[in-house]
Amino acid sequence: MSETRTLSSTEKLDWLRLIRSENVGPITFYKLLERFGSAATALAALPDLSRRGGRAKGVKVCAKAAAEREMEEMEKLGAHFIARIEPDYPPLLFHIDDAPPLLAMRGAAHLLKKKAVGVVGARNASLNGKRFSRKLAGDLGREGLLVVSGLARGIDAAAHEGALETGTAAVVAGGVDVIYPKENAKLYNQILEQGALVSESAPGETPTARHFPRRNRLISGMSRGVVVVEAARRSGSLITARMALEQNRYVFAVPGSPLDARSGGANDLIRQGAYLTESAEDVIRVLDDLFREPLAERKTLDLTGPAPSLPSEDELAAARMEIEQSLGQAPVMVDEIIRSCQMSPAVVSMVLLEMELAGRLERHSGNQVSLVF
């Protein structure tokens, strides 16, 4: 595995300020570090970059005092941040393009290094579905696997319950200290004592609808495969399955009665090529060879070297209008913009970064971007 290192307290505070600044998501965070060499230098550049992208007042930068308060709150909780380049960061999560720069963690950090399988499903799960999930999670755990889920009611909660004794990680949509739903308070505290709780949100942040798809990408990103136990045809569990496929993970699905709407999504997944799953053995059989292999080496993520030379202002000024005119509401590949505009990747990347910080550009999976209207 490539060399990792522990951030200094000052560096971690700068990382926190950068990821908490307005219009800075994970992908933008890494592009800023690539361009400027350090979070501190990127923070200083944010206002000017966003103004050049078309925002008159400049982007709002997270204040040092606000980041310090968040760090203090984490310390009071007995929690801590794990940076993406630090050794305790979940190995498979490291490999997804939009991995959180900082992951908030409560509980047993060592569990995050175990080989993991996600188990997700319907909130309004059947009794049989919940019973199956508990057994499946327990059996997977006894095979030495970490069971990852989202602490939702129904299948998620049952999976956590089944794996409590062997190891489970709950990825929560809000702050790592926020219990949601409230009915899972006892389970939350059991996981805090015996497992791990992780989040990319700030402590105290209440989950909203936009948090859950982002939470789901972490469940699949931490796991070598994701098992869908019960899921309707339009459900968050299918979002997790789609994200798993995009992240090159395996997808498993438990078949159910065609008369039960909660089985429609899982049955469709099997029809589309997901592995039919009736026991933990079905999961282990598919992943067995993969589990024998060591984890792939971490991709190079050198965020400590000197920043590359930046395009000149003349180059950027000449490029901005043409690049903007090539964009619309429909996502387009960044590589296609480079080919169409016949500009260097550095120029296109910087103009897109300026527009994103100004709140005028949205990034999509597959290295695609679109204008925000």
Secondary structure as GFF3:
##gff-version 3
##sequence-region A 1 373
A	DSSP	alpha_helix	9	19	.	.	.	ID=ss1
A	DSSP	alpha_helix	26	36	.	.	.	ID=ss2
A	DSSP	alpha_helix	39	52	.	.	.	ID=ss3
A	DSSP	alpha_helix	64	77	.	.	.	ID=ss4
A	DSSP	beta_strand	80	83	.	.	.	ID=ss5
A	DSSP	three_ten_helix	93	95	.	.	.	ID=ss6
A	DSSP	beta_strand	102	107	.	.	.	ID=ss7
A	DSSP	three_ten_helix	109	113	.	.	.	ID=ss8
A	DSSP	beta_strand	116	120	.	.	.	ID=ss9
A	DSSP	alpha_helix	127	142	.	.	.	ID=ss10
A	DSSP	beta_strand	146	149	.	.	.	ID=ss11
A	DSSP	alpha_helix	155	163	.	.	.	ID=ss12
A	DSSP	beta_strand	168	171	.	.	.	ID=ss13
A	DSSP	three_ten_helix	182	184	.	.	.	ID=ss14
A	DSSP	alpha_helix	185	194	.	.	.	ID=ss15
A	DSSP	beta_strand	196	199	.	.	.	ID=ss16
A	DSSP	alpha_helix	211	222	.	.	.	ID=ss17
A	DSSP	beta_strand	225	228	.	.	.	ID=ss18
A	DSSP	alpha_helix	236	246	.	.	.	ID=ss19
A	DSSP	beta_strand	250	253	.	.	.	ID=ss20
A	DSSP	three_ten_helix	261	263	.	.	.	ID=ss21
A	DSSP	alpha_helix	264	271	.	.	.	ID=ss22
A	DSSP	beta_strand	275	276	.	.	.	ID=ss23
A	DSSP	alpha_helix	280	292	.	.	.	ID=ss24
A	DSSP	alpha_helix	313	325	.	.	.	ID=ss25
A	DSSP	beta_strand	332	333	.	.	.	ID=ss26
A	DSSP	alpha_helix	334	341	.	.	.	ID=ss27
A	DSSP	alpha_helix	345	357	.	.	.	ID=ss28
A	DSSP	beta_strand	361	364	.	.	.	ID=ss29
A	DSSP	beta_strand	368	371	.	.	.	ID=ss30
###
